[in-house]
């Protein structure tokens, strides 16, 4: 089979597909050669051996590797599967402090929340149970919601909170 590029003219050599496939199959499973100027895989010095290396708590050698510059199987090449996690103590995890108790509310706020939530529930229950929507059910449902909402909005704080605002943003 011959493949020719029409823009280049007749200057290309024919491609021998059978020979190309035979070469690929013969080389299957072999390691590819390194490009010129590159060190072979696994021969670069370990980070511990390089100047300026400072071992820290996240250093691989302190995490349980077989030794500096050595993999767990002793081959010398290290990879992500050679890392072993240090044993985790049960008492070594973060335990958040107890949250402060919720602020207590007065009777007016509690009744306003009951009206805001109970008014629509009364209307929904009447429709769901297929009862007749009388004038007093509609007045109680709609009026309860609007009255409770107005009460909650009117009792909102006006911005004079007891918490200081150090210029906006989160306080850590």
SVG drawing of the C-alpha trace seen along z (x, -y; Angstrom):
<svg xmlns="http://www.w3.org/2000/svg" viewBox="-67 -51 92 60">
<polyline fill="none" stroke="black" stroke-width="0.4" points="0.0,0.0 1.4,-3.4 0.5,-6.8 1.4,-10.0 0.9,-13.6 -0.7,-15.4 0.8,-18.8 4.4,-17.4 4.3,-15.6 5.7,-12.1 8.7,-12.5 7.5,-10.4 8.5,-6.8 5.8,-4.1 4.8,-3.0 5.3,0.7 2.5,1.2 3.3,4.9 6.9,4.0 5.7,1.1 3.3,3.4 5.9,6.1 8.3,3.6 5.7,2.4 4.7,5.9 8.4,6.9 9.1,3.9 5.9,4.4 6.8,4.6 10.3,3.2 11.3,0.0 11.7,-3.0 15.1,-4.5 15.8,-7.8 16.2,-10.8 19.8,-12.0 21.0,-14.2 18.5,-12.7 19.5,-10.7 18.1,-7.2 15.0,-6.7 15.8,-6.2 19.4,-7.5 18.7,-11.1 20.0,-11.9 17.4,-11.7 16.2,-15.0 18.0,-14.3 21.3,-14.2 20.9,-17.5 22.3,-20.7 19.8,-22.9 17.5,-20.1 15.8,-20.7 13.9,-17.8 10.6,-18.7 7.6,-17.0 6.2,-16.2 9.5,-14.5 9.1,-11.1 11.8,-9.5 9.9,-10.4 6.7,-9.0 7.9,-5.4 9.9,-4.7 12.5,-2.0 15.3,-4.5 16.7,-7.6 16.6,-7.2 15.2,-3.7 11.7,-2.4 9.9,0.1 11.0,2.9 14.6,1.8 14.8,0.9 16.0,-2.7 13.1,-4.3 10.4,-6.0 6.9,-6.8 3.5,-7.7 2.8,-4.1 5.9,-3.9 4.5,-6.4 3.2,-5.0 1.1,-7.0 2.1,-7.3 -0.1,-5.7 -2.9,-8.0 -3.6,-8.2 -7.2,-8.4 -6.5,-11.5 -4.7,-13.2 -7.8,-14.7 -9.4,-18.1 -12.4,-18.3 -14.3,-21.5 -15.3,-23.3 -18.9,-23.2 -21.1,-25.7 -22.6,-28.5 -26.3,-27.9 -28.9,-29.4 -30.2,-32.8 -33.6,-32.6 -36.5,-34.4 -39.4,-36.2 -43.1,-35.1 -43.8,-37.7 -41.1,-36.3 -42.3,-32.7 -45.9,-33.6 -44.7,-35.5 -42.9,-32.4 -45.9,-30.2 -48.1,-32.6 -45.6,-32.8 -45.3,-29.0 -48.8,-28.1 -50.8,-30.4 -49.6,-28.8 -49.8,-25.3 -53.5,-26.0 -54.3,-27.0 -52.3,-24.0 -54.0,-21.6 -57.5,-22.9 -56.8,-22.3 -55.1,-19.0 -58.0,-17.7 -60.5,-19.1 -62.4,-21.1 -64.4,-24.2 -62.3,-27.4 -64.4,-29.6 -63.7,-33.3 -62.3,-32.8 -59.8,-30.1 -58.6,-32.4 -58.4,-35.4 -56.6,-33.4 -54.1,-31.9 -53.3,-35.0 -53.6,-37.4 -51.5,-35.2 -48.7,-35.0 -48.7,-38.7 -48.9,-39.7 -46.2,-37.3 -43.9,-38.4 -44.5,-42.1 -43.8,-41.4 -40.5,-39.6 -39.3,-42.4 -40.2,-45.2 -38.3,-43.4 -35.1,-43.0 -32.0,-44.6 -31.1,-48.0 -27.4,-47.3 -26.3,-48.3 -25.1,-44.7 -23.0,-44.0 -20.4,-42.4 -17.7,-44.8 -17.2,-44.9 -13.4,-45.3 -13.7,-46.6 -15.9,-43.9 -15.0,-40.4 -14.6,-37.3 -12.8,-37.3 -10.5,-34.3"/>
</svg>
